[in-house]
Amino acid sequence: MTLAPARQLLLVVLRAPTPPKPLDAARSQQLMAAHMANINRLVKEETMLFAGPLVQTRQCPAGVTGW
């Protein structure tokens, strides 16, 4: 049996600032749209395996993304 070569993976943990920087609704929507466009691009390129947030509490990171 021949195994496929191992694939190198990178885990990125994003932490929200404490306290979060206030944003108006329009700017928040603009940033989220750009963020989601980037995630969709990475998925189409088949370079992203999963995206978060998986857990959101004061003690845990706000989001986890890996590719």
Secondary structure, DSSP 8 states (H G I E B T S, - for coil): ----------EEEE---SS-----HHHHHHHHHHHHHHHHHHHHTT---EE-----SSSS-SEEEE-
